[in-house]
Amino acid sequence: MAKQNEQLLRKLPSVDALLKAPDLQSCISNIPGKVVVNSIRQAVDEIRELLIAQEVSKIDEDTVRQKIIAETKRRLEAVMSPHYRRVINATGIILHTGLGRAPLPVQALQQIQDQLQSYSLLQLDIETGKRSKRDGRIEWLLQQLTGAEAATVVNNNAAATAIVLNTVAKDKEVIVSRGQLVEIGGSFRLPDVMAFSGAKLVEVGTTNKTHPHDYADAITENTAAILRVHPSNYKIQGFSSEVPLDELVEIAHAHGLIMIDDVGAGALIDFSRFGFEPEPTLTESISTGADIVTSSADKLIGASQGGIILGKAKLINAIRKNQFARIVRVGKLTLAALEATLKLFLDETTALSEVPILQMLMRDTSEITDEAQRFASQLRKGISNAAVTTTPGFSQMGSGSLPTQNLATTLVALRPEKISAESLTKQLRLYRPPIFTRIQNDQVLIDPRTLRGGDGKKIIEALLEILGQRD
């Protein structure tokens, strides 16, 4: 170890001395003392390790002190700032799982702010004063929207699938097409979810083809249900076929079995009318005769995370009575957001104009192109060390919704000259608010489709600060 570094190690300032430093005093007055002390200790330890490893050299005692104070301030800011906070999504992925998926409608945010700041009505009947169903309002809305006899909601669609299977098929067999044994985000696989529920998986057919007789031949005296899983996060194309829901319903009911339909993304609107490939809707599944239908609440519905369960009243009541229901039940914030969002779907035109994910999904490509060109023009006027262009590209729905259906868009592409694209994206992520983009061919790409009000101005501000302005 260099002699200079040995001397600096012996002279590292104490925590008490740093606590009294004027340039640190100004920013710690409203921060808990324990947090401040721990941050200082961590900053000192970091500098100590750098000195021991000789990763810093030719610095004096005052520089070391300033580095410790700067690192302490950085740590304090990171600790005291909200982790779950607003970010700018410039990736073009509408339902970005890492960025919280669906942004909530204004109406949902207003209901949470206006109605839930104090005590709130959750599980009591106003007229009788007695305990009521906490999801009764959600049930009524889903009955209106889908025609289902009954409905309930849990914390996500995986939980919905698990509690349904545990209720109707514990220790019994459930038949599923091999081509529908999907893996969802975070390496959670349908066979594992089924095993957790206590149901016994019976695979039929092949990866690409399953026929009606495959289901019929697999039915035994221990079979409880047939499960159809819409493969919303992938699509098999070419020489393939699956049995339509109406035929599955007929097979299931002919043998006294329960037909469960997991439609995944949970569409309440027929998107094929707008040029998209057909996506099963909750209404279609109920009208076709499925006994239980499950879906996400935060994908094509655009509410907060949740799992919707629809179907026959007798089955829904049994699911509500399952002890597992208390484990996966949702709280007042989820219910309020879901209520406000579902109310918008009572009028389809209102939903298309007010639900953010539907706004982004339905955006006109010429409007996006105009926005991208304006964006690029503003950047060219202020940035001196990056090439700025616009280029055709694709947005995606994301989170296992509308798989393989790319949405045409126009991207703003930046090729920085003095730093790498990776460095630029990192600096954008560290900005306030954090800005998330994507990289392709050493270019940083910005997709206007997923920008919300005011986001473009913030991105321009960040890029001008990072890449510099023209003289």
C-alpha positions as CSV (number, residue, x, y, z in Angstrom):
1,M,0.0,0.0,0.0
2,A,1.3,3.5,-0.8
3,K,2.6,5.4,2.1
4,Q,0.3,8.3,1.4
5,N,-2.7,6.1,1.5
6,E,-1.5,4.7,4.9
7,Q,-1.4,8.2,6.3
8,L,-4.8,9.0,4.9
9,L,-6.3,5.9,6.5
10,R,-5.0,6.9,9.9
11,K,-6.5,10.4,9.4
12,L,-10.0,9.3,8.3
13,P,-12.4,11.7,10.1
14,S,-14.6,10.2,12.8
15,V,-18.3,10.0,12.7
16,D,-18.6,12.7,15.4
17,A,-16.4,15.1,13.5
18,L,-18.4,14.6,10.3
19,L,-21.7,15.2,12.1
20,K,-20.4,18.6,13.0
21,A,-19.3,19.5,9.5
22,P,-21.1,22.7,8.4
23,D,-21.5,21.4,4.8
24,L,-23.3,18.3,6.1
25,Q,-25.3,20.0,8.9
26,S,-27.4,21.9,6.4
27,C,-28.9,18.7,4.9
28,I,-29.4,16.5,8.0
29,S,-31.6,18.6,10.2
30,N,-34.8,16.7,9.3
31,I,-33.3,13.2,8.9
32,P,-33.4,10.7,11.7
33,G,-30.1,10.5,13.5
34,K,-29.7,6.8,13.1
35,V,-30.0,7.1,9.4
36,V,-27.4,9.9,9.3
37,V,-24.9,8.0,11.4
38,N,-25.3,4.8,9.3
39,S,-24.9,6.7,6.1
40,I,-21.7,8.4,7.3
41,R,-20.2,5.0,8.5
42,Q,-21.0,3.4,5.1
43,A,-19.4,6.4,3.3
44,V,-16.3,6.2,5.5
45,D,-16.0,2.4,4.9
46,E,-16.3,2.9,1.2
47,I,-13.4,5.4,1.1
48,R,-11.4,3.1,3.4
49,E,-11.8,0.2,1.1
50,L,-10.7,2.3,-1.9
51,L,-7.6,3.5,-0.1
52,I,-6.7,0.0,0.9
53,A,-7.2,-1.3,-2.6
54,Q,-5.2,1.7,-3.9
55,E,-8.0,2.6,-6.3
56,V,-7.6,6.3,-5.4
57,S,-4.3,8.1,-5.4
58,K,-2.8,11.5,-5.3
59,I,-5.4,12.9,-3.0
60,D,-5.1,14.8,0.2
61,E,-6.9,14.7,3.5
62,D,-9.4,17.5,2.6
63,T,-10.3,15.7,-0.6
64,V,-11.0,12.5,1.3
65,R,-13.2,14.4,3.7
66,Q,-15.1,16.0,0.8
67,K,-15.6,12.6,-0.9
68,I,-17.0,11.2,2.3
69,I,-19.4,14.0,2.7
70,A,-20.5,13.8,-0.9
71,E,-21.1,10.1,-0.6
72,T,-23.0,10.6,2.7
73,K,-25.3,13.1,1.0
74,R,-25.9,10.7,-1.9
75,R,-26.7,7.9,0.4
76,L,-29.1,10.1,2.5
77,E,-30.9,11.2,-0.6
78,A,-31.3,7.6,-1.8
79,V,-32.5,6.4,1.6
80,M,-35.0,9.2,2.2
81,S,-36.4,9.5,-1.3
82,P,-39.5,7.4,-2.0
83,H,-38.5,4.2,-3.8
84,Y,-41.9,3.7,-5.3
85,R,-42.2,6.9,-7.3
86,R,-43.1,8.3,-10.6
87,V,-40.8,7.5,-13.6
88,I,-41.0,8.3,-17.3
89,N,-41.6,5.4,-19.6
90,A,-40.1,6.1,-23.0
91,T,-39.6,2.5,-23.9
92,G,-42.8,2.1,-25.9
93,I,-43.8,-0.9,-23.8
94,I,-47.3,0.1,-22.6
95,L,-47.6,-2.5,-19.8
96,H,-44.1,-2.5,-18.5
97,T,-44.0,-4.9,-15.6
98,G,-40.8,-3.3,-14.1
99,L,-42.4,0.1,-14.3
100,G,-45.7,-0.8,-12.6
101,R,-47.7,-1.9,-15.7
102,A,-50.9,0.1,-16.2
103,P,-50.8,3.8,-15.2
104,L,-54.1,4.4,-13.3
105,P,-56.9,6.5,-14.8
106,V,-57.3,10.0,-13.3
107,Q,-60.7,8.9,-11.9
108,A,-59.1,6.1,-9.9
109,L,-56.4,8.5,-8.4
110,Q,-59.1,11.0,-7.5
111,Q,-61.2,8.4,-5.8
112,I,-58.3,7.2,-3.7
113,Q,-57.3,10.8,-2.8
114,D,-60.8,12.1,-2.2
115,Q,-62.5,9.1,-0.5
116,L,-59.7,7.1,1.2
117,Q,-57.7,9.8,3.1
118,S,-59.6,8.9,6.3
119,Y,-61.7,5.9,7.4
120,S,-63.5,4.4,4.4
121,L,-66.3,2.1,3.6
122,L,-64.9,-1.3,3.0
123,Q,-66.8,-4.2,4.6
124,L,-69.9,-2.9,6.3
125,D,-73.4,-2.4,5.0
126,I,-74.6,1.2,5.4
127,E,-78.3,0.3,5.9
128,T,-77.9,-2.6,8.4
129,G,-74.5,-1.7,9.9
130,K,-73.5,-5.3,9.6
131,R,-70.5,-7.0,7.9
132,S,-70.8,-7.2,4.1
133,K,-68.8,-8.5,1.2
134,R,-65.8,-6.2,0.7
135,D,-65.9,-6.9,-3.1
136,G,-69.7,-6.5,-3.5
137,R,-69.3,-3.3,-5.6
138,I,-66.7,-4.9,-7.8
139,E,-69.0,-7.9,-8.3
140,W,-71.9,-5.7,-9.3
141,L,-69.8,-3.9,-11.9
142,L,-68.4,-7.1,-13.4
143,Q,-72.0,-8.5,-13.5
144,Q,-73.0,-5.5,-15.6
145,L,-70.0,-5.6,-17.8
146,T,-69.8,-9.4,-18.5
147,G,-73.1,-11.0,-17.7
148,A,-71.6,-13.2,-15.1
149,E,-73.8,-14.6,-12.3
150,A,-71.2,-13.6,-9.6
151,A,-67.6,-12.3,-9.3
152,T,-64.8,-11.8,-6.8
153,V,-61.3,-10.4,-6.9
154,V,-57.9,-11.5,-5.5
155,N,-54.4,-10.0,-5.7
156,N,-53.4,-11.3,-9.1
157,N,-54.3,-13.8,-11.8
158,A,-51.9,-16.4,-10.6
159,A,-53.7,-16.3,-7.2
160,A,-57.0,-16.4,-9.0
161,T,-56.0,-19.6,-10.8
162,A,-54.6,-21.2,-7.6
163,I,-57.7,-20.5,-5.4
164,V,-60.1,-21.7,-8.1
165,L,-58.2,-25.0,-8.6
166,N,-57.9,-25.4,-4.8
167,T,-61.6,-24.9,-4.4
168,V,-63.0,-27.1,-7.2
169,A,-60.2,-29.6,-7.8
170,K,-58.1,-30.2,-4.8
171,D,-56.7,-33.8,-4.9
172,K,-58.5,-34.2,-8.2
173,E,-57.4,-34.1,-11.9
174,V,-57.6,-31.1,-14.1
175,I,-57.1,-31.5,-17.9
176,V,-54.9,-29.0,-19.7
177,S,-53.6,-28.9,-23.3
178,R,-49.8,-29.3,-23.3
179,G,-49.5,-26.2,-25.6
180,Q,-51.1,-24.1,-22.8
181,L,-48.7,-24.9,-20.0
182,V,-47.3,-21.4,-19.9
183,E,-44.5,-19.8,-17.8
184,I,-45.4,-16.3,-16.6
185,G,-43.2,-13.5,-15.3
186,G,-40.6,-14.4,-12.7
187,S,-40.3,-18.0,-13.8
188,F,-43.7,-18.9,-12.3
189,R,-45.0,-21.9,-14.2
190,L,-48.6,-23.1,-14.5
191,P,-47.8,-26.7,-13.5
192,D,-46.2,-25.3,-10.3
193,V,-49.2,-23.1,-9.6
194,M,-51.4,-26.2,-10.1
195,A,-49.3,-28.3,-7.8
196,F,-49.4,-25.6,-5.1
197,S,-53.2,-25.6,-5.4
198,G,-53.5,-29.3,-4.7
199,A,-54.9,-30.1,-8.2
200,K,-53.4,-32.9,-10.3
201,L,-52.3,-31.8,-13.8
202,V,-53.2,-34.1,-16.7
203,E,-51.5,-33.0,-19.9
204,V,-53.2,-33.8,-23.2
205,G,-52.3,-33.3,-26.9
206,T,-49.0,-32.0,-28.1
207,T,-47.2,-28.7,-28.0
208,N,-48.8,-27.6,-31.3
209,K,-52.0,-29.6,-31.7
210,T,-54.7,-30.7,-29.3
211,H,-58.0,-32.3,-30.5
212,P,-61.4,-32.8,-28.8
213,H,-60.8,-36.5,-28.4
214,D,-57.6,-35.8,-26.4
215,Y,-59.7,-34.2,-23.7
216,A,-62.5,-36.8,-23.8
217,D,-60.1,-39.7,-23.7
218,A,-58.3,-38.3,-20.6
219,I,-61.5,-38.0,-18.4
220,T,-61.6,-40.4,-15.5
221,E,-63.7,-40.7,-12.4
222,N,-61.2,-38.5,-10.6
223,T,-61.4,-35.6,-13.1
224,A,-62.9,-32.4,-11.7
225,A,-62.3,-29.8,-14.4
226,I,-61.0,-28.8,-17.8
227,L,-58.8,-25.8,-17.8
228,R,-58.2,-23.6,-20.9
229,V,-55.3,-21.1,-20.6
230,H,-55.0,-18.4,-23.1
231,P,-51.3,-18.2,-24.0
232,S,-51.3,-14.4,-23.8
233,N,-47.5,-14.1,-23.5
234,Y,-46.7,-16.1,-26.7
235,K,-48.3,-17.4,-29.8
236,I,-47.8,-20.7,-31.7
237,Q,-48.0,-20.2,-35.4
238,G,-48.0,-22.5,-38.4
239,F,-49.1,-26.1,-38.1
240,S,-51.1,-25.8,-34.9
241,S,-54.6,-26.0,-33.5
242,E,-56.5,-25.8,-30.2
243,V,-60.0,-26.9,-29.3
244,P,-62.4,-23.9,-29.3
245,L,-64.0,-22.9,-26.0
246,D,-67.5,-23.9,-27.0
247,E,-66.4,-27.4,-27.7
248,L,-64.5,-27.6,-24.4
249,V,-67.6,-26.4,-22.6
250,E,-69.7,-29.1,-24.4
251,I,-67.2,-31.9,-23.4
252,A,-66.9,-30.7,-19.8
253,H,-70.6,-30.4,-19.2
254,A,-71.4,-33.7,-20.9
255,H,-69.2,-35.4,-18.3
256,G,-70.3,-33.3,-15.3
257,L,-67.0,-31.4,-15.2
258,I,-66.3,-27.7,-14.4
259,M,-65.0,-25.6,-17.3
260,I,-62.4,-23.1,-16.2
261,D,-61.2,-20.4,-18.7
262,D,-58.1,-18.4,-17.8
263,V,-58.3,-15.6,-20.4
264,G,-55.1,-13.9,-19.1
265,A,-55.2,-10.2,-20.1
266,G,-58.9,-9.7,-19.3
267,A,-60.2,-7.8,-22.2
268,L,-63.6,-6.1,-21.8
269,I,-63.5,-4.7,-25.3
270,D,-63.3,-6.5,-28.6
271,F,-60.0,-5.1,-29.9
272,S,-60.3,-6.9,-33.3
273,R,-62.7,-4.1,-34.3
274,F,-59.7,-1.8,-34.3
275,G,-57.5,-4.0,-36.4
276,F,-55.9,-6.2,-33.7
277,E,-55.9,-9.9,-33.8
278,P,-58.8,-11.5,-31.8
279,E,-58.3,-11.6,-28.1
280,P,-60.8,-13.5,-25.8
281,T,-63.0,-11.2,-23.9
282,L,-64.5,-11.8,-20.5
283,T,-68.0,-11.4,-21.9
284,E,-67.4,-13.9,-24.7
285,S,-66.1,-16.5,-22.2
286,I,-69.1,-16.2,-19.9
287,S,-71.6,-16.2,-22.8
288,T,-70.0,-19.3,-24.3
289,G,-70.7,-21.2,-21.1
290,A,-67.5,-21.3,-19.0
291,D,-68.3,-22.0,-15.4
292,I,-65.4,-20.0,-14.0
293,V,-63.4,-17.3,-15.8
294,T,-60.2,-15.7,-14.5
295,S,-58.1,-12.8,-15.7
296,S,-55.8,-10.0,-14.7
297,A,-57.2,-6.6,-13.6
298,D,-54.2,-4.5,-14.6
299,K,-53.6,-5.5,-18.2
300,L,-56.2,-4.8,-20.9
301,I,-58.5,-3.4,-18.2
302,G,-55.9,-1.0,-17.0
303,A,-56.6,-1.0,-13.3
304,S,-54.3,-1.8,-10.3
305,Q,-52.9,-5.3,-9.9
306,G,-55.6,-7.8,-9.3
307,G,-57.0,-11.1,-10.3
308,I,-60.7,-11.3,-11.4
309,I,-62.8,-14.4,-10.9
310,L,-66.2,-14.6,-12.7
311,G,-68.7,-17.4,-13.0
312,K,-71.5,-19.4,-11.6
313,A,-72.7,-18.0,-8.2
314,K,-72.4,-21.4,-6.5
315,L,-68.8,-21.7,-7.5
316,I,-67.9,-18.1,-6.7
317,N,-69.5,-18.5,-3.2
318,A,-67.4,-21.6,-2.6
319,I,-64.2,-19.7,-3.6
320,R,-65.1,-16.9,-1.2
321,K,-65.5,-19.4,1.7
322,N,-62.1,-21.0,0.9
323,Q,-59.6,-20.2,3.8
324,F,-57.1,-19.4,1.1
325,A,-59.3,-16.4,0.1
326,R,-58.1,-14.4,3.2
327,I,-54.5,-14.9,2.1
328,V,-55.0,-13.5,-1.4
329,R,-57.7,-10.9,-0.7
330,V,-57.2,-7.3,-1.8
331,G,-57.2,-4.1,0.3
332,K,-59.2,-0.8,0.0
333,L,-56.7,0.9,-2.4
334,T,-56.9,-1.9,-5.0
335,L,-60.7,-2.1,-4.7
336,A,-61.1,1.7,-5.1
337,A,-58.8,1.8,-8.2
338,L,-60.6,-1.2,-9.7
339,E,-64.1,0.3,-9.0
340,A,-63.2,3.6,-10.6
341,T,-61.7,1.9,-13.6
342,L,-64.5,-0.6,-14.2
343,K,-67.0,2.2,-14.0
344,L,-65.4,3.8,-17.1
345,F,-66.1,0.6,-19.1
346,L,-69.9,1.0,-18.5
347,D,-69.6,3.3,-21.5
348,E,-67.0,1.9,-24.0
349,T,-66.4,5.4,-25.6
350,T,-65.5,6.7,-22.1
351,A,-63.1,3.8,-21.4
352,L,-61.3,4.3,-24.7
353,S,-60.8,8.0,-24.0
354,E,-60.1,7.8,-20.2
355,V,-58.1,4.6,-19.5
356,P,-54.4,5.4,-20.1
357,I,-53.4,2.0,-21.6
358,L,-56.3,2.2,-24.1
359,Q,-55.3,5.8,-25.0
360,M,-51.8,4.7,-25.7
361,L,-52.9,1.5,-27.5
362,M,-55.3,3.5,-29.8
363,R,-53.0,6.5,-30.5
364,D,-52.9,7.5,-34.2
365,T,-49.6,6.7,-35.8
366,S,-49.5,10.1,-37.7
367,E,-50.0,11.8,-34.3
368,I,-47.0,9.9,-32.9
369,T,-44.9,10.7,-35.9
370,D,-45.6,14.4,-35.6
371,E,-44.7,14.3,-31.9
372,A,-41.4,12.5,-32.6
373,Q,-40.4,15.0,-35.3
374,R,-41.1,18.0,-33.0
375,F,-39.2,16.2,-30.2
376,A,-36.2,15.6,-32.5
377,S,-36.3,19.1,-33.8
378,Q,-36.1,20.6,-30.3
379,L,-33.2,18.3,-29.4
380,R,-31.2,19.2,-32.5
381,K,-31.3,22.9,-31.5
382,G,-29.8,22.2,-28.1
383,I,-27.6,19.2,-28.3
384,S,-24.1,19.5,-29.8
385,N,-22.6,16.1,-29.3
386,A,-25.2,13.5,-30.5
387,A,-26.9,12.7,-33.7
388,V,-30.6,13.0,-33.4
389,T,-32.9,11.3,-36.0
390,T,-36.4,9.8,-36.2
391,T,-37.0,6.3,-37.4
392,P,-39.9,3.9,-37.9
393,G,-40.3,1.3,-35.2
394,F,-42.7,-0.7,-33.1
395,S,-44.3,-0.3,-29.7
396,Q,-45.5,-3.3,-27.7
397,M,-48.4,-3.9,-25.3
398,G,-46.2,-5.9,-22.9
399,S,-46.9,-8.1,-19.8
400,G,-48.3,-11.0,-21.8
401,S,-50.9,-9.0,-23.6
402,L,-51.6,-8.9,-27.4
403,P,-48.5,-11.1,-28.1
404,T,-46.7,-10.7,-31.5
405,Q,-48.9,-7.7,-32.3
406,N,-46.4,-4.9,-32.7
407,L,-47.8,-1.4,-32.9
408,A,-46.3,0.9,-35.5
409,T,-44.6,3.9,-34.1
410,T,-42.0,6.6,-34.8
411,L,-38.9,6.6,-32.6
412,V,-36.5,9.4,-31.7
413,A,-33.0,8.0,-32.0
414,L,-29.9,9.5,-30.3
415,R,-26.4,8.4,-31.1
416,P,-24.1,10.1,-28.5
417,E,-20.6,11.0,-29.7
418,K,-18.6,11.4,-26.5
419,I,-20.3,8.8,-24.3
420,S,-21.7,5.3,-24.9
421,A,-25.4,4.6,-25.4
422,E,-25.3,2.5,-22.2
423,S,-23.8,5.5,-20.2
424,L,-26.5,7.8,-21.5
425,T,-29.4,5.4,-20.6
426,K,-27.9,5.1,-17.1
427,Q,-27.7,8.8,-16.6
428,L,-31.3,9.1,-17.8
429,R,-32.3,6.5,-15.2
430,L,-30.5,8.5,-12.5
431,Y,-32.3,11.7,-13.4
432,R,-35.2,13.0,-11.4
433,P,-37.7,11.7,-12.3
434,P,-35.9,8.6,-13.7
435,I,-36.3,8.2,-17.4
436,F,-36.3,4.7,-19.0
437,T,-35.5,4.2,-22.7
438,R,-34.2,1.4,-24.8
439,I,-31.0,0.7,-26.8
440,Q,-30.6,-0.7,-30.3
441,N,-27.6,-0.5,-32.6
442,D,-25.7,1.8,-30.2
443,Q,-28.6,4.3,-30.3
444,V,-30.8,5.4,-27.4
445,L,-34.5,5.1,-28.6
446,I,-37.4,7.2,-27.2
447,D,-40.9,6.1,-28.1
448,P,-43.5,8.9,-27.8
449,R,-46.4,6.4,-27.5
450,T,-45.9,5.8,-23.8
451,L,-45.1,9.4,-22.8
452,R,-47.6,11.1,-20.5
453,G,-48.3,14.8,-20.1
454,G,-45.2,16.8,-19.5
455,D,-42.8,13.8,-20.0
456,G,-41.4,15.1,-23.3
457,K,-40.4,18.4,-21.7
458,K,-38.6,16.5,-18.8
459,I,-36.7,14.3,-21.3
460,I,-35.5,17.3,-23.3
461,E,-34.4,19.0,-20.1
462,A,-32.5,15.9,-19.0
463,L,-30.8,15.4,-22.4
464,L,-29.7,19.0,-22.6
465,E,-28.2,18.7,-19.2
466,I,-26.4,15.4,-19.9
467,L,-25.3,16.1,-23.5
468,G,-24.7,19.8,-23.3
469,Q,-26.2,22.8,-25.1
470,R,-24.9,24.5,-28.2
471,D,-23.0,27.8,-27.6
